[in-house]
Amino acid sequence: MHPIEKEILLDEESPVFKAEVKGNSLEVNTANDLEFYIVRCGKALSNLSGSMDKARLSLTLLNAKCLDSISSEERPRSALIEMMVENAIIRVQSIYDRVLILANNILDLGIDNQFIHHALLVTNENIVRYGLDKPLKKFNKACSDFKAIRNRVIHHDRFTEEQFDQLSLIISADHLAKAVGRKGIADEDVLNAVIKDYLESKQEELSSYLDGIEARLHELYDVMLPVYSHHKEKFRKK
């Protein structure tokens, strides 16, 4: 855990610790601009931390044991493998969007979340003034490898790569052959071993990628932490 998480999420001035019970829910009320700022930063950081946790979890689930637990005779394993890999890629790449939202809140820029994008923030004079432009650019570069794949998965097509496409074809044909009462086209033990190796290699690849993203994220946090403290003082003096 980076110190910024403790500083913001457990901020002693946060109205979160004064949450009130309203029926079956808890309600956080803000009494002034300082408390509103703390809550906004807390929400953005909590969403970002949660995004990182879900990305890690999606990679943990990218294994043969998990695949076997959800597979069935009605559905070829190739579709499940594709879903698992796509989910991992989308989870990993969603982290960057939440980083931009956090930067927007830490700097109190007031930009609507739906209009936030990389070029807008790294050229913003306040982002540059407080030194967040360079770590944001480094973070963006760390996220670049899978960005095109992620966008294709979400907006246009499906996850594809030569190794997966060949494996998917074999799995699908093997599944169909057995479904119509014919002998499978591949030895079951060999096919299971190939699937296991593929999932492990993809898990290792994405885990290494996520480790690099997390390292850059902590560098960004190092710059954000004093900015958060500075803005709190500004709100306190109002």
C-alpha positions as CSV (number, residue, x, y, z in Angstrom):
1,M,0.0,0.0,0.0
2,H,1.3,3.4,-1.0
3,P,1.2,6.2,1.8
4,I,-1.2,8.2,-0.3
5,E,-3.9,5.6,0.3
6,K,-3.6,5.9,4.0
7,E,-3.4,9.7,3.8
8,I,-6.5,10.2,1.7
9,L,-8.7,7.2,2.6
10,L,-8.0,7.5,6.3
11,D,-7.8,11.3,6.4
12,E,-8.7,12.3,9.9
13,E,-10.6,15.3,8.5
14,S,-12.7,13.1,6.2
15,P,-16.5,13.3,6.8
16,V,-16.5,9.6,6.0
17,F,-15.9,8.9,9.6
18,K,-19.1,10.8,10.4
19,A,-21.3,8.8,8.0
20,E,-24.9,8.7,9.1
21,V,-27.3,5.8,8.9
22,K,-30.3,6.6,6.6
23,G,-32.6,3.7,6.5
24,N,-30.6,0.7,5.1
25,S,-27.7,2.9,3.8
26,L,-24.9,5.1,5.0
27,E,-24.8,8.7,3.9
28,V,-21.7,10.9,3.9
29,N,-22.4,14.6,4.2
30,T,-19.9,17.4,3.5
31,A,-20.1,20.6,5.6
32,N,-17.6,22.7,3.5
33,D,-15.3,22.8,0.5
34,L,-12.5,21.1,2.3
35,E,-14.6,18.1,3.2
36,F,-16.0,18.0,-0.3
37,Y,-12.5,17.9,-1.7
38,I,-11.4,15.1,0.6
39,V,-14.4,13.0,-0.3
40,R,-13.9,13.6,-4.1
41,C,-10.3,12.5,-3.9
42,G,-11.2,9.6,-1.7
43,K,-13.8,8.3,-4.2
44,A,-11.4,8.7,-7.1
45,L,-8.5,6.9,-5.2
46,S,-10.8,4.2,-4.0
47,N,-12.0,3.5,-7.5
48,L,-8.4,3.4,-8.7
49,S,-7.3,1.0,-6.0
50,G,-10.3,-1.2,-6.6
51,S,-9.5,-1.2,-10.3
52,M,-5.9,-2.4,-9.5
53,D,-7.3,-5.1,-7.2
54,K,-9.7,-6.4,-9.8
55,A,-7.0,-6.4,-12.4
56,R,-4.8,-8.6,-10.1
57,L,-7.8,-10.9,-9.4
58,S,-8.6,-11.3,-13.1
59,L,-5.0,-12.5,-13.6
60,T,-5.3,-14.9,-10.7
61,L,-8.3,-16.4,-12.3
62,L,-6.4,-16.9,-15.6
63,N,-5.4,-20.5,-15.0
64,A,-6.4,-24.1,-16.0
65,K,-8.0,-24.9,-12.7
66,C,-10.4,-21.9,-13.0
67,L,-11.2,-22.8,-16.6
68,D,-12.1,-26.4,-15.6
69,S,-14.4,-25.2,-12.9
70,I,-16.6,-23.2,-15.3
71,S,-16.3,-25.4,-18.5
72,S,-19.2,-27.6,-19.6
73,E,-20.0,-30.0,-22.4
74,E,-22.3,-27.4,-24.0
75,R,-19.6,-24.7,-24.3
76,P,-16.2,-25.1,-25.9
77,R,-13.3,-24.1,-23.7
78,S,-12.0,-21.8,-26.4
79,A,-14.8,-19.3,-25.7
80,L,-14.1,-19.4,-22.0
81,I,-10.3,-18.8,-22.6
82,E,-11.1,-15.9,-24.9
83,M,-13.4,-14.4,-22.2
84,M,-10.8,-14.8,-19.5
85,V,-8.0,-13.2,-21.5
86,E,-10.3,-10.4,-22.7
87,N,-11.4,-9.7,-19.1
88,A,-7.8,-9.5,-17.9
89,I,-6.8,-7.1,-20.7
90,I,-9.8,-4.9,-20.1
91,R,-9.2,-4.8,-16.3
92,V,-5.6,-4.0,-16.7
93,Q,-6.2,-1.2,-19.2
94,S,-9.1,0.4,-17.2
95,I,-6.6,1.5,-14.6
96,Y,-5.3,4.4,-16.7
97,D,-8.7,6.1,-17.1
98,R,-9.1,6.1,-13.3
99,V,-5.6,7.6,-12.9
100,L,-6.6,10.6,-15.0
101,I,-9.8,11.0,-12.9
102,L,-7.7,11.0,-9.7
103,A,-5.3,13.6,-11.1
104,N,-8.3,15.8,-12.1
105,N,-9.6,15.6,-8.5
106,I,-6.2,16.0,-6.7
107,L,-5.6,19.2,-8.7
108,D,-9.3,20.3,-8.3
109,L,-9.4,21.0,-12.1
110,G,-13.2,20.6,-12.2
111,I,-13.2,18.7,-15.6
112,D,-16.2,16.4,-16.1
113,N,-15.0,12.8,-16.1
114,Q,-16.5,12.0,-19.6
115,F,-14.3,14.7,-21.1
116,I,-11.0,13.7,-19.5
117,H,-8.3,12.4,-21.8
118,H,-4.5,12.2,-21.7
119,A,-3.7,15.1,-24.0
120,L,-6.0,17.4,-22.1
121,L,-4.4,16.7,-18.7
122,V,-0.7,16.6,-19.6
123,T,-1.0,20.0,-21.2
124,N,-3.0,21.6,-18.4
125,E,-1.1,24.4,-16.8
126,N,-1.9,23.3,-13.3
127,I,-0.8,19.7,-14.1
128,V,2.5,21.1,-15.4
129,R,2.9,23.5,-12.6
130,Y,2.7,20.8,-9.9
131,G,4.9,18.4,-11.9
132,L,2.3,15.7,-12.7
133,D,2.8,15.9,-16.5
134,K,6.0,13.9,-16.7
135,P,4.8,11.0,-14.4
136,L,1.5,10.9,-16.2
137,K,3.3,10.6,-19.6
138,K,5.5,7.8,-18.1
139,F,2.4,6.1,-16.8
140,N,0.7,6.4,-20.2
141,K,3.7,4.9,-21.9
142,A,3.7,2.0,-19.5
143,C,0.0,1.3,-20.4
144,S,0.6,1.6,-24.2
145,D,1.4,-2.0,-25.1
146,F,-2.1,-3.4,-24.6
147,K,-4.1,-0.2,-25.3
148,A,-4.8,-1.0,-28.9
149,I,-5.8,-4.6,-28.0
150,R,-8.1,-3.3,-25.3
151,N,-9.8,-0.8,-27.6
152,R,-10.3,-3.5,-30.2
153,V,-11.8,-5.9,-27.7
154,I,-14.2,-3.3,-26.3
155,H,-15.2,-1.3,-29.4
156,H,-14.7,-3.4,-32.5
157,D,-13.9,-7.0,-32.6
158,R,-12.5,-9.6,-30.2
159,F,-9.2,-10.6,-28.7
160,T,-7.0,-12.3,-31.3
161,E,-3.5,-13.4,-31.8
162,E,-2.0,-16.2,-33.9
163,Q,-1.2,-18.5,-31.0
164,F,-4.6,-18.2,-29.5
165,D,-6.4,-18.5,-32.9
166,Q,-4.7,-21.8,-33.6
167,L,-5.4,-23.1,-30.1
168,S,-9.0,-21.9,-30.3
169,L,-9.5,-23.7,-33.7
170,I,-8.2,-27.0,-32.3
171,I,-10.3,-26.8,-29.1
172,S,-13.5,-25.9,-31.0
173,A,-13.0,-28.7,-33.5
174,D,-12.2,-31.2,-30.8
175,H,-15.3,-30.1,-28.8
176,L,-17.6,-30.4,-31.9
177,A,-16.2,-33.8,-32.9
178,K,-17.0,-35.2,-29.4
179,A,-20.4,-33.5,-29.5
180,V,-21.4,-35.5,-32.6
181,G,-20.0,-38.7,-31.3
182,R,-16.7,-38.8,-33.1
183,K,-13.2,-39.2,-31.6
184,G,-11.5,-36.0,-30.5
185,I,-8.9,-34.7,-32.8
186,A,-6.3,-34.3,-30.1
187,D,-5.1,-36.4,-27.2
188,E,-6.9,-35.1,-24.1
189,D,-3.8,-35.0,-21.9
190,V,-1.8,-33.2,-24.6
191,L,-4.5,-30.7,-25.3
192,N,-4.9,-30.0,-21.5
193,A,-1.2,-29.5,-21.2
194,V,-1.2,-27.0,-24.1
195,I,-4.1,-25.1,-22.7
196,K,-2.4,-25.0,-19.3
197,D,0.9,-23.7,-20.8
198,Y,-0.9,-21.0,-22.8
199,L,-2.9,-19.7,-19.8
200,E,0.3,-19.7,-17.6
201,S,2.3,-17.8,-20.3
202,K,-0.5,-15.2,-20.7
203,Q,-0.9,-14.8,-17.0
204,E,2.9,-14.3,-16.6
205,E,2.9,-11.8,-19.5
206,L,0.0,-9.7,-18.2
207,S,1.3,-9.9,-14.6
208,S,4.7,-8.5,-15.7
209,Y,2.9,-5.8,-17.6
210,L,0.7,-4.9,-14.5
211,D,3.8,-4.8,-12.3
212,G,5.3,-2.2,-14.6
213,I,2.1,-0.2,-14.5
214,E,2.0,-0.4,-10.7
215,A,5.6,0.8,-10.4
216,R,4.8,3.9,-12.5
217,L,1.6,4.4,-10.5
218,H,3.6,4.6,-7.3
219,E,5.9,7.2,-8.9
220,L,2.8,9.2,-9.7
221,Y,1.5,8.8,-6.2
222,D,4.8,10.2,-4.9
223,V,4.2,13.4,-6.7
224,M,0.4,13.6,-6.0
225,L,0.8,13.2,-2.2
226,P,2.3,16.7,-1.4
227,V,-0.1,18.2,-4.0
228,Y,-3.1,16.8,-2.0
229,S,-1.7,18.2,1.2
230,H,-1.1,21.6,-0.4
231,H,-4.7,21.8,-1.8
232,K,-6.1,20.8,1.6
233,E,-4.4,23.9,3.1
234,K,-5.8,26.1,0.4
235,F,-9.3,24.9,1.2
236,R,-8.7,25.2,4.9
237,K,-7.8,28.9,4.5
238,K,-10.9,29.7,2.5
